[in-house]
Amino acid sequence: MRRLTMEGRQMLRQVVVRLRKQSGMSVKELVKVSGAHPTTIKGWLARARTEGEKGWERSAEVGR
């Protein structure tokens, strides 16, 4: 599997969170459509609940 760019990862996170909010998809269903690990998806959803979209914008600026 190819690795995604930072922009690609951010887009995938946004899509996963949006799918959960709009359709109520389960983590298992989100894993199937995204290819991400269940623990990763759970982390994304938890962060989206606590920090909202602004939290993702901050992390994109920080970098390694």
MOPE-V76098 format. One line per field, one symbol per residue. burial: 1 if it has 9 or more other C-alpha atoms within 8 Angstrom, else 0. A space follows every 10 residues. Layout:
burial: ???
This chain:
burial: 0000000011 0110011011 0000001001 1000000100 1101101100 1100110001 0000
